[in-house]
Each structure stands twice: as structure tokens, then as C-alpha cells.
Amino acid sequence: MASNKAMRITEQQFGDHISRYRNVLYLCHRNADPDAIGCSFALSRAFGGAIGAVDDLSRTGVSLANIIGARVLINPPVEDYDLVVVVDTSVGTQLGDRMPARYALVDHHLDEGLLECALFYIQKPAKSTAEIVWTILKENDKRVDRKAALGLLAGMIADTGRFKRATPYTFQAAAELLDAGGFAYEEALETLSVPVDLSQRIAVLKAASRAEVVRQGDWLVACTTVNSFEGSAAMALVDLGADVAFVAGRHGGRVRISARCSREAAQKGCNLAKLSGEVGKSHGGDGGGHRSAAALEAIGEPSAILNACRKKIVESLP
Ligand SMILES: [Mn+2]
């Protein structure tokens, strides 16, 4: 790879630099997420150019791209472009064998691997690349339309864990994007909600409506039966407030039980991996997993094996 003197530029200088190239590709990392997609889309709208991604998009990346109408080329021929702007990417391995010979970089990670060979770059420790891109647009007097604003805000929401890791600038940029885009915050949140299969939702709702809840001191243990998506159902019961959940399903001649517990229950000593192994073995099967997420397969009546799980967990809770 040709060695260049790496050139750090400011957000304001981006427009001047990018205008020297006629045919630009904004390239997202593998499994491109909403931050990468939203940023590439907003930059391509403002300065022109195509959007690409290496190999695939994440589930929420696909959702966002569909909603804002981003056309993302999968594994585009990078050598066909005058300049590739690598977006939201910190290490070359995220680009697989698509590493372009001539590239610029816009990113919020702290890794230095891609800096040295970049023609120019902007890299800052922001909480999302979208915050950097928003500054680029403002300082180059670019207006954003509704879709570009939606994409950038979705990127911020996703990368900050719905603002759990936000800085004052994240909130400021988010407010400005809501204003510029003219949409409700709820709409930006919705771009990230990937629909769950109908059959899965039915199974989880059935499991919840049939659940039997036992209270032991301050602990709530939920048990239920459903014949598919046991793991999702157990997770949903913990989300709803159970400390521990066991969901049984019949599969051919065998019974499968998925077990989940809250983080607090696991910290206080709940060990579902051990429990699943013991109950599984005592019913002609086996089980295991993690402390807070485990499963077993055994032979017998679902209700009897569920009872055995419930008895064991109640005995073990402090
Ligand atoms: Mn990011």
C-alpha cells in the first residue's frame, strides 16, 4: 500500500477536499449498522457519490436503509471510484478484501490503523460518527432534508444505546436534527425497531398468558409451556418482571426447557447452567449454558420437569 503523509482535516475542510474528486464512494464496514448507513447516506446527499457496504448490513441497518431509501451497493468495485471515503470503520479487517488503495476516512473510533495511509481523515472520539457528519454538514452550509436527518439521528440513537452513553453534544445535535428534519423523536426510534416474526410474537404472548408465577421471598419465578421460541419467551418473561423464567416445549419425544434469569438473580448466585444440567440428567437428558441463560432436553411430561426446575431454583435462591 502506498504510504502517504496522513492528513488530518477539520470538518469545515471536508467540502473543499471532497470536491476535488468526481466519482466518490462512501463505504461502510461489514455488517453495516445504522451509524454507518445514516452517515454515508447524509454525506452522499450533501456532496454527491454512491453508498457501498462490505458483505452485508445488520438487521437494523437494513431497516434504516429501507426507511430512508438508501441504495447500498454490496461489495462495489472500489477501484472504479476516484475516491473511497471509509465511514465509521476503525480497522482494515472490517473491510475484508475491499480495502481501497486510495481512501479518506470519517470515523469516531480511536484506532490508528487506517490513518497513516488515508489521503485525508477526520477522526474524533465522538459517541457516533453521525455527530461528526452533522458538524461536517453544518460547517459546509449544507441543508439536510428529512431523510438525511432521520438517518443521522438513527445512527446517534443506535451508537449511544438510546442516549445512555450520550454527551452534551449528542443531545445538542439530536435536537438540531429533529428541528431540521421536522419529525418526531419517536419516528427516529421506530427506524430501529426490526419487526419480529408473527409466529414468534404469538408464541411469546401465549407463553406469557399461560405463565404460572410463584413468589419466594422477594423472588418471582415464572413457568410456562409453549411449543416454539422457548428462549425468546423466557427472555420476555424476565423482561416483564420475573427474576427467573422456565419455558417448556415438546419436540418429538423430548421436552426442551429454556431458562433465563435477571442479571440481579445471577449476581446473587442463581446458576441456570448447573440447574439445567442436573434436572436434565435426572430426567434422562442433559442441559447447560450460562449462569443466566441455559437450556435442557429431557424425557417426560413438560409439567413434571418444569416442577423439578422450579423446586430446585426456589431451594437455591437466598
Ligand atoms: Mn459508529
Residues whose N, C-alpha, C, O or C-beta is under 5 A from the ligand:
A	BS01	MN	D35 D88 S128 T129 D159
